[in-house]
Amino acid sequence: MIKRLFKFLIKTAIWFVVLSVLWVLLYKFVQVPYTPLMAIRYVESDMKLENRYQWKPIEEISPYLQLAVICSEDQNFLKHNGFDVKSIKKAYKNNQNGQKLRGGSTISQQTAKNVFLWPQRNWLRKGLETWFTFLIEMLWSKERILEVYLNSIEMGEGVYGAEAASRHWFNKEASHLTIDNAAAIAAVLPNPRKYRANPASKFISSRVYWIKNQMQNYGTFTLQEEHEK
């Protein structure tokens, strides 16, 4: 009985690895059509929430927005291998000291969670998030990770991805976002269902100011050139 159970677990693990690798490889070349989070939000709204989502290649997404999300969410994105150990340790220390809870998740981790998993925090999801983060860092380029991230992340109530967010908040295409537009969208990412990019609250305006300063300090941004350094 134990031997049979052991064989079943081994086979299950092998199939999981094979299928997850194939899934990640597929999304290396194919647009992400839908995510688990979109489905969850749709069900939570009693199937009344209209999901706004339109895929755009990274070349058609404003470089300002690319830089804004890096500066606001993960400034070491181009340097780490998916896990920013320093930020994770800092977040853990802050949480232990009773300060405001912070996740310390990188853009790669958020992409893995958004595209392949569900939002609730538990040990199973964190373990799977670690696995899928490892896979996308190994099988995708940094440019592809950022492209998928910018197309799949929640950026408002029922709003997913840069193109839908650009049209929703500023009535323009993602390629036409200004630095102020981009910083405003990035500013709502900690809680896109609560905050508004336009009109911006006092809190969001202060975050926009901080993000723009970070963008200026970061310097000239070209993803391919930076990644090749």
C-alpha positions as CSV (number, residue, x, y, z in Angstrom):
1,M,0.0,0.0,0.0
2,I,2.8,2.4,1.0
3,K,4.8,1.4,-2.1
4,R,1.8,2.0,-4.3
5,L,1.2,5.4,-2.7
6,F,4.8,6.3,-3.1
7,K,4.7,5.5,-6.9
8,F,1.6,7.5,-7.3
9,L,3.2,10.6,-5.6
10,I,6.3,10.2,-7.8
11,K,4.2,10.0,-11.0
12,T,2.1,13.0,-9.9
13,A,5.3,15.0,-9.2
14,I,6.8,14.2,-12.6
15,W,3.6,15.1,-14.4
16,F,3.4,18.3,-12.5
17,V,6.9,19.3,-13.5
18,V,6.4,18.3,-17.1
19,L,3.1,20.1,-17.5
20,S,4.2,23.3,-15.6
21,V,7.3,23.5,-17.8
22,L,5.3,23.1,-21.0
23,W,2.8,25.8,-19.7
24,V,5.6,28.3,-19.1
25,L,7.2,27.5,-22.4
26,L,3.9,28.1,-24.2
27,Y,3.5,31.5,-22.7
28,K,7.1,32.4,-23.8
29,F,5.7,32.6,-27.3
30,V,1.9,33.0,-27.0
31,Q,-0.1,35.8,-25.6
32,V,-1.7,35.1,-22.2
33,P,-5.4,34.9,-23.0
34,Y,-6.8,34.9,-19.5
35,T,-5.6,34.5,-15.9
36,P,-6.9,32.8,-12.8
37,L,-7.3,36.2,-11.1
38,M,-9.6,37.5,-13.9
39,A,-11.8,34.4,-13.4
40,I,-11.8,34.8,-9.6
41,R,-12.8,38.5,-9.8
42,Y,-15.5,37.7,-12.3
43,V,-17.0,35.0,-10.0
44,E,-16.7,37.3,-6.9
45,S,-18.8,39.9,-8.7
46,D,-21.6,37.3,-9.3
47,M,-20.5,37.4,-13.0
48,K,-21.4,41.0,-13.3
49,L,-17.9,42.5,-13.6
50,E,-16.8,43.2,-17.2
51,N,-13.1,42.4,-17.5
52,R,-11.2,44.9,-19.6
53,Y,-8.1,43.3,-21.1
54,Q,-6.2,43.8,-24.4
55,W,-2.7,42.4,-25.0
56,K,-0.1,44.7,-26.4
57,P,3.5,43.8,-27.2
58,I,6.1,45.6,-25.1
59,E,7.1,47.8,-28.0
60,E,3.6,49.4,-27.9
61,I,3.7,50.1,-24.2
62,S,5.2,53.4,-23.1
63,P,8.8,53.1,-21.8
64,Y,7.7,55.5,-19.1
65,L,5.3,52.8,-17.8
66,Q,7.9,50.2,-18.0
67,L,10.3,52.3,-15.9
68,A,7.6,53.4,-13.5
69,V,6.6,49.9,-12.5
70,I,10.2,48.9,-12.0
71,C,10.9,52.0,-9.9
72,S,7.8,51.5,-7.8
73,E,7.7,47.7,-7.5
74,D,11.1,46.2,-8.0
75,Q,14.2,48.4,-8.7
76,N,16.5,45.4,-8.8
77,F,14.4,43.6,-11.4
78,L,17.2,43.6,-14.0
79,K,19.8,42.4,-11.5
80,H,18.2,39.5,-9.5
81,N,17.3,36.0,-10.6
82,G,13.6,36.3,-9.5
83,F,14.1,36.8,-5.8
84,D,15.4,39.9,-4.1
85,V,16.8,38.4,-0.9
86,K,17.6,41.8,0.6
87,S,14.1,43.1,0.1
88,I,12.6,39.9,1.4
89,K,14.7,40.1,4.6
90,K,13.8,43.7,5.0
91,A,10.0,43.0,4.6
92,Y,10.2,40.1,7.0
93,K,12.0,42.3,9.6
94,N,9.4,45.1,9.2
95,N,6.5,42.6,9.6
96,Q,8.1,41.1,12.7
97,N,8.5,44.5,14.2
98,G,4.8,45.1,13.8
99,Q,5.2,47.6,11.0
100,K,2.8,47.8,8.0
101,L,2.8,44.4,6.2
102,R,4.9,44.4,3.1
103,G,5.4,41.4,0.7
104,G,8.8,42.0,-0.8
105,S,7.7,40.3,-4.0
106,T,9.6,41.0,-7.2
107,I,8.1,41.6,-10.6
108,S,9.0,38.0,-11.5
109,Q,7.2,36.7,-8.4
110,Q,4.1,38.9,-9.1
111,T,4.1,37.7,-12.7
112,A,4.2,34.0,-11.6
113,K,1.3,34.6,-9.2
114,N,-0.8,36.7,-11.6
115,V,-0.5,34.4,-14.6
116,F,-0.4,30.9,-13.1
117,L,-1.9,31.0,-9.6
118,W,-4.4,32.6,-7.3
119,P,-4.1,35.7,-5.0
120,Q,-4.7,34.3,-1.5
121,R,-1.7,34.0,0.7
122,N,-0.9,30.5,2.0
123,W,2.1,28.2,2.1
124,L,0.9,26.1,-0.9
125,R,0.6,29.2,-3.1
126,K,3.9,30.6,-2.0
127,G,5.6,27.3,-2.8
128,L,4.1,27.2,-6.2
129,E,4.9,30.8,-6.8
130,T,8.6,30.0,-6.0
131,W,8.5,27.2,-8.6
132,F,6.9,29.2,-11.3
133,T,9.2,32.2,-10.6
134,F,12.2,29.9,-11.0
135,L,10.8,28.6,-14.3
136,I,10.0,32.0,-15.9
137,E,13.4,33.3,-14.9
138,M,15.0,30.3,-16.4
139,L,12.9,30.0,-19.6
140,W,11.9,33.7,-20.4
141,S,14.0,36.8,-20.9
142,K,13.6,39.8,-18.6
143,E,11.9,41.6,-21.4
144,R,9.3,38.8,-21.8
145,I,8.7,38.8,-18.0
146,L,8.1,42.5,-18.0
147,E,5.9,42.2,-21.1
148,V,3.7,39.6,-19.5
149,Y,3.6,41.5,-16.2
150,L,2.4,44.7,-17.9
151,N,-0.3,42.8,-19.8
152,S,-1.6,40.7,-16.9
153,I,-1.5,42.8,-13.7
154,E,-4.6,44.2,-12.2
155,M,-4.6,48.0,-12.6
156,G,-8.2,48.9,-11.6
157,E,-11.6,47.3,-10.9
158,G,-11.9,44.8,-13.7
159,V,-9.0,46.5,-15.5
160,Y,-6.0,44.2,-16.5
161,G,-2.9,45.2,-18.4
162,A,-1.3,48.4,-19.6
163,E,-3.6,49.0,-22.6
164,A,-6.9,48.6,-20.7
165,A,-5.5,50.8,-17.8
166,S,-4.4,53.5,-20.2
167,R,-7.8,53.7,-21.9
168,H,-9.6,53.4,-18.6
169,W,-7.7,56.0,-16.6
170,F,-6.5,58.4,-19.4
171,N,-8.5,57.5,-22.5
172,K,-5.4,56.9,-24.6
173,E,-3.3,54.1,-25.9
174,A,-0.6,52.6,-23.7
175,S,2.1,53.8,-26.2
176,H,1.0,57.4,-25.6
177,L,1.3,57.5,-21.8
178,T,3.2,60.5,-20.4
179,I,5.6,60.2,-17.5
180,D,2.8,61.6,-15.2
181,N,0.3,59.1,-16.6
182,A,2.7,56.2,-16.1
183,A,3.6,57.2,-12.6
184,A,-0.1,57.5,-11.7
185,I,-0.9,54.0,-12.9
186,A,2.2,52.5,-11.1
187,A,1.1,54.4,-8.0
188,V,-2.2,52.4,-7.7
189,L,-0.6,49.0,-8.0
190,P,-0.4,48.2,-4.3
191,N,-4.2,48.2,-4.2
192,P,-5.7,48.8,-7.7
193,R,-9.2,48.1,-6.5
194,K,-9.1,50.8,-3.9
195,Y,-7.0,53.6,-5.4
196,R,-7.6,55.7,-8.5
197,A,-5.0,56.8,-11.0
198,N,-7.2,59.6,-12.2
199,P,-8.4,61.7,-10.5
200,A,-5.6,61.0,-8.0
201,S,-6.1,61.3,-4.3
202,K,-3.6,63.2,-2.1
203,F,-2.0,59.9,-1.2
204,I,-1.7,58.8,-4.8
205,S,-0.3,62.2,-5.8
206,S,2.4,61.8,-3.2
207,R,3.3,58.4,-4.5
208,V,3.4,59.8,-8.1
209,Y,5.8,62.4,-6.9
210,W,8.0,59.7,-5.3
211,I,7.9,57.4,-8.3
212,K,8.9,60.2,-10.7
213,N,11.8,61.1,-8.5
214,Q,12.9,57.4,-8.5
215,M,12.5,57.3,-12.3
216,Q,14.8,60.4,-12.6
217,N,17.3,58.9,-10.3
218,Y,17.3,55.6,-12.2
219,G,18.5,57.3,-15.3
220,T,17.9,56.6,-19.0
221,F,16.0,53.3,-19.3
222,T,16.2,50.9,-22.2
223,L,15.4,47.4,-21.1
224,Q,17.5,45.5,-23.6
225,E,20.6,47.6,-23.1
226,E,20.3,47.5,-19.3
227,H,19.8,43.7,-19.3
228,E,22.9,43.2,-21.5
229,K,25.2,45.2,-19.1
